[in-house]
Amino acid sequence: MGGPEIITLGCRLNIAESEAIREMAAGQDDLIVVNSCAVTTEAVRQARQAIRRARRERPGARIMVTGCAAQTEPQTFAAMPEVDAVLGNREKMEAGSYRPLVSSAVETRAREGFSTALDTSGVGAKLHVSDIMAVRDTAPHMASAFSEHARAFLEVQNGCDHRCTFCIIPYGRGNSRSVPAGAVIEKAKQLVDAGYQEIVLTGVDVTSYGPDLPGSPSLGLLVERMLKGVPDLPRLRLSSLDSVEIDERLFDLLAHEPRMMPHLHLSLQSGDDMILKRMKRRHARADAVRIVERLKSARPEISIGADIIAGFPTEDEAMFENSLRLIRECQIVHGHIFPYSPRAGTPAARMPQVDRATIKARAARLRAACAEERQRWLQSLVDTTQSVLVERNGASGHAENFAPVRFAAPQLPSSIVRARITGLEKDALIAQEALDD
């Protein structure tokens, strides 16, 4: 099969780390690694579902579970009979974690009742999870090959120092820590040499990059140095940003640097000031609207994405309407809508809860509002010319503003082409032809 099977759930950082895992576990065809997410209770349920499906489909494989859900709920996964080992977020970035667990003679045994050699020692023997809060560095385990994407995801930061009342992720990722700029630039050069024309900088809280490094460099300074140090990189994109941490240096790059992609995903979470305060966010509604207005004024083609939570505890209809209006005011066309679900151990779980039916209905209304904005935006791009990075299938790609594009005729995979947009079908722009330069 050509190496381990990696099942990735959750964020772009998980995608980057899964590719590093693929390299570290190269040659282990009998291994399945489930790289889990813990952002919601639904994400944890999906991880458990993926594990059970993997066991049904490949009864003789070894299954390792890692990621944020494995870090925050290790006993939950160790108790599953389908699971051979549970790795913490630190352990998953250590090559030694992926050595075969048992001898080849035992590995070929019949898997009656999902029993494993580790099971005979009990649940505890499956656990390889250390205290993530004790981790103080971020080793640059950044993959040099990405099996499913034309763009490369490059980890520059991990962990989070903030304690939003709804969020379990700091307990899965630890405190904020940054990769030194030299290591980032060197890895970026390797990726460009390998043929990647777009790099996405990822992290848990990317805009908090730098205070733990000598001289306290900012994300803007890292981007500036990277663009200068890797002149052959055509496209640089940023993953989710905290709007309040976009300083003037980073703003100037986003607004005026052509190699910075005109696409920004903001961690907004709510459009109501009281809910933002109860979430322990550090921005007000007006701050979010202001940064988007400034960016669009400086660079009109920029597209905006955002994370928004539906039904946060104590949210009434008027508070919800503020979030609904924020979608239109900020022209959010890449919306990630999360129905609130309580996470044990977080302050929000102890607040008065909104009933599940209301949460579900509000999430649906938010998604509908985002879909309306998105369709209006995509329609506005018909009859324009877009620069498109072609995906590995040669049939589709993404414009600089991250609009999805489908080609009428196959294109060279991983190339950047100028394409005339002639139509819109469902959620993708249609390019009938690629233009010659």
C-alpha positions, 0 to 999 in steps of 0.5 A: 500500500506504500506506507501508513494510512493517515486519517486526518480530522480538524485543522490545517495544522493537523494536515501539516503534522499528518504529512510529517507522520507519513514520513516518520512512519514510512514503510509501515503498510500495516499502520493506520494513524487517526490524527484527531480533533477536539474542538467540539464534542462532534469532532471527538465523536467523528474520531471514534467513528473513524476508528471503528470504520478503519477497524472494520475495513482493515481488521489486521492493521495496527491503529494508533490514535493521536491529535488533540482528542487523544491528548485531552481524552486519552483514556476514552480512546485507550478503552476502545478495543479497536485501538492499539496505542494512543499518542499525545501531541508531543509523542506524535512528532517523535519518529520512535513512536511509530516503531512496530508495537509487537513482533512480526510473528504476533502481528500476523495473528488473527485479531479475534475480538480485536485483541492485541498484545497491548490489550493483555497489559491493560488500557494503561499500556496503550497510553503514550501521552505526556503533559503537554503544558510542560512542552516549551519548544516547537521542533520544526517537523514540517513535511516535505511532501504532501500527498493530497494537496498542491499547496504545502502547509508549514507549521510556524507556531503551536499551542495557545496562551489564551483561555477562551471560555469555550475552548479545550484546545490549549489543553491539547496543544499546550502553551504558545511556542514558535519555530525560529525564522531560520528553520521556517525559511530553510523548510520553505526553500526545500518545499519550493525546490520540491515544486510547491508554488504555494505555502500556507503558514499554520499554527494554533494561534499563528498571530501570537508568533514570536514572543517566546523567541529572542528579540520577540519577532512578530508574524509580520516580521517572519512573513517579511523575512520569508518573502525576502529569503525565498524569492522563488515562492509565488504564493504565501497564504496564512491560516486562521488569524486573531484579528486583534493581533494583526499589527501594522507590519502584517496589515501592510503585507496583507494589503499591498504585497502581491505574493501574499494571497488576498484571503484572510480567515479570522477567528471572530466567534461571535458578533455580539459584544456581551457574548465576546466578553463571556467567551473571554475574547480580546476584541469587540464587534467594532474591531472585527468590522473595522479591520475588514473595512480597512483591508477591503479598502486597501485591497478590494479583492480580498476575501474573508473567512471566519469561525463563528459559534452558534448558540454559545451559553446565554446567547439570546435572539438579539445576540444571535442576530448580531452574529447574523448581521456580522456575516453581511457586514464583513462579507464572510464568504468562507464561513466555518460555523460551529454549533456550540457544544460544552467541553468538560473542564471549560468555564462555558460548560458551567454557564446557562446553556442554550437548548440543542434545537435552538443551537441547531437552528441558529447554526443553519441560519448562519450557514445559510447567510454565509452561503448567500454571501458566498454565492453573491461573491462567486457570481461577481467573479464570472467574466474575470481572469483569475490566477489559479493553482491547479490541484493534483487532479489537474481538473480543479484548483483555487484562485488567489482569493481561495475561490474554487475553480473547475477546468473544462479541460485538464491542466498541468497539476501543481501549476499556476495558470491564468484562467478566464472564468466563464460560469458558476456551477453550484459552489465552483467557478468554471474556467473554459480555458487557460490563457497564455501569458 
